[in-house]
Amino acid sequence: MSSRFNAIMIPIISIILGLIVGAIVMASTGFNPVDGYLALWEGIFGDTYNIGETVRTIIPYVFAGLAVAFAFRTGMFNIGVEGQLIMGWLAAAYVGYAFNLPTGLHAVVAILAAAVAGGLWAFIPGLLKAKLQVHEVIVTIMMNYIALHVVNAAISAMSNGGEKTPDIHDSARISSEFLSSITQYSRLHWGFIVAILAVIIMWFILEKTKTGYELKAVGFNKNASEYAGMNVSRNIIMAMVISGAFAGLGGAMEALGTFGNISRMTAFTGIGFDGIAVALLGANQPFGVLLGAILFGGLKNGGTNMPSAAGIPDEIVTIVIALIIFFVASGYIIQLALSKIAKNKAAKKTVKEEK
Amino acid sequence: MKKRNLGLALTAVLASSTLLAACGSDDAKKGDTKKEDKDNFTVAMVTDTGGIDDKSFNQSTWDGIQEYGKENGLTKGDGGIDYLQSNQDSEFTTNLQKLVRRDFDLIFAVGYKLHDSVSQVAKQQKDSKFAIIDEIVEGQDNVASIMFKANEASFLAGVAAALQTKTDKVGFIGGIKSEVIDGFQAGFEAGVKAANPKVKVDVQYAGSFGDAAKGQTIAKRMYDSGADIIFHAAGGTGTGLFTEAKERKKKDPNADVWAIGVDRDQYDEGKVGDKNIVLTSVLKRVDIAAKDVSNLGKDGKFPGGKTITYGLKDDGVGLADSHGAITSKTQKKIDEYKEKIIKGEITVPEKPGK
């Protein structure tokens, strides 16, 4: 069996397996899987509104995925994407309403502010890791909780005890009447261009710059890098800051594109944690992350249509979608199975030939 | 072995083709159901993140809509009544849009969190009618705002607590500090003060409407410090209050621990064996309001652009049956105060005093 055949077959088989197991779950809980999947399909591609909302859902996943992937490539686990994302969200929302700047420039400044906020939030675990060897997983997880409550307190302070910050000025918005009107009032915004740019930027940093090479080298082997004359702790901090900046940008998309403000959160958005899965689905490659985010965001947004169009409860929808992603992620198992089949065949062939 | 691979590939092709083929037929099917039910006044709702079975507003609204559906022979689904749950804040807008596209005549949005989404979607979808519960959307002709004078019912709860307490100390647990919850606190405090100025009210906010663990911690502290009746206006956080009260009651069946429920009659959640820790509940009759507004819409009298406030006067708020926990003497007092509020002799404050 050729490897090219495998490369095509594995994703297809894994998606089909996921769909089948998902169908079994739906059928065994008394729902019609065909209706369910139709609703899912409809929810992703059904009409321009759904397509617009699907793209909108994908945008923050791209950033969260890039943030996690960037850290992975440099040998670190950034579990704090969630916290960095909501810090970025807050920063963008604040700059959006508190400053008065010309249209366009205002959005750019707000986006940069979000990147800085996310970067700063990731700087702390980076610094602790580089100087004191504190494991970044612990620090980033804890920083998530700190971010959640800091953001809630900040929202309260900015709105005099209210539930959300004032709306951002129109000059800072990246949402667009035009995009909204061609998609039947979906909340699609220009952020998708920023997302694609971010993918290219990450690829460029990692593959085309000296910094990127150093970052990867430190990720592969700290000691060797140090021996080669690289500044290890500086690179560790920089890797975390860049990762955090990507996460912060994801928050900016929510602030400037989707919501126009930030409201108090009783729980995490989950985007940052899903970003871990997105990054792994995309094999930590920038363009892979884009595909992973498309799969994740598509299923997520399509899933919201299943209760509406097929009457399937949210809980079952969550399980079905998790199963599909699970099978896509476990493509390795299928690869193993296929290669075993191929080996058996080859073995039989040789046996036959010997006869 | 080759055959097996071929089979697998065939199955894959077959599966994907049936999937795609089925997609095509779906649009036609949807169009049909829409046409059939043009005569009915259809009603749907979007929940906040609490879910449809939150034992609170979402559930009460759905109860009211179901009642309306029953009276008008409407069933769940397109062309009848339906609800959509929001799992995240970002889903409010999409859920509202989805229901608009499914041609529901009136769409309820439950809770203050949906304010922006309702306002935005209503501007875009001018032909649809919306009603928001417990929040005001101003100046939009296709949105009706439904409010409750929770402070009036909380006042009565305060009276009940002040007259029933044996320790002269009662508690109030709030969800997140906001105008709506301010009303509960202000009314409760005023009621306690009116009935017995000696009784102290211990007030604490949990900072969340969904944190049962936090609710339990606060309840534990309040009971430990001598409070015997705690009133909560904290949604899911209040579940913790019930857990704590029930645990205490289980340990000592004669203990004087009471909770006052909120939004709907929470009596069923307070059972401990054959006893119950629920003194009463402050009711916001969201169900009555939802049914009322649905009927107004059906009769062509949809109160678009207006705010309807339901108070003690129109049974939009009130106290739940205490199942004997409140003595008849106290009950008499409560009824007296209720009369006074309805007549306008007492004005219940909406903001807590300092």
Contacts between the chains, C-beta under 8 A, distances in Angstrom:
chain1	res1	chain2	res2	distance
A	1	B	5	8.0
A	9	B	9	7.8
A	12	B	12	6.0
A	13	B	8	7.2
A	13	B	12	6.9
A	16	B	11	7.8
A	16	B	12	5.4
A	16	B	15	5.9
A	16	B	16	7.7
A	19	B	15	7.4
A	20	B	15	7.9
A	34	B	22	6.0
A	37	B	19	6.4
A	38	B	22	5.9
A	38	B	23	6.1
A	38	B	26	5.1
A	41	B	19	7.4
A	41	B	23	5.6
A	42	B	23	7.6
A	42	B	26	6.5
A	49	B	97	6.7
A	49	B	101	7.4
A	53	B	94	5.6
A	57	B	90	7.8
A	152	B	207	7.3
A	161	B	177	5.9
A	161	B	178	7.8
A	162	B	178	7.6
A	163	B	112	7.1
A	163	B	113	7.5
A	163	B	176	7.1
A	163	B	178	6.3
A	164	B	116	8.0
A	185	B	97	6.5
A	185	B	121	7.6
A	185	B	124	4.4
A	185	B	125	7.4
A	186	B	97	7.7
A	187	B	93	6.4
A	254	B	90	7.9
A	258	B	90	6.3
A	259	B	89	7.7
A	259	B	90	7.6
A	259	B	116	7.9
A	260	B	116	7.9
A	261	B	116	7.8
A	263	B	89	6.4
A	263	B	113	7.2
A	264	B	176	6.7
A	266	B	49	7.8
A	266	B	208	4.8
A	266	B	209	6.6
A	266	B	210	5.0
A	266	B	211	7.0
A	267	B	210	7.3
A	269	B	88	7.1
A	270	B	88	7.5
A	301	B	94	7.9
A	304	B	87	7.8
A	304	B	91	5.8
A	304	B	94	6.2
A	304	B	95	7.5
A	305	B	98	7.1
A	307	B	84	6.3
A	307	B	85	6.4
A	308	B	82	8.0
A	308	B	84	5.4
A	308	B	95	7.5
A	308	B	98	5.0
A	308	B	99	7.7
A	308	B	102	7.3
A	311	B	77	7.3
A	314	B	85	5.5
A	314	B	87	5.9
A	341	B	1	6.2
A	341	B	4	7.6
A	341	B	5	7.3
A	344	B	1	6.5
A	345	B	1	4.6
A	345	B	2	7.4
A	348	B	1	7.3
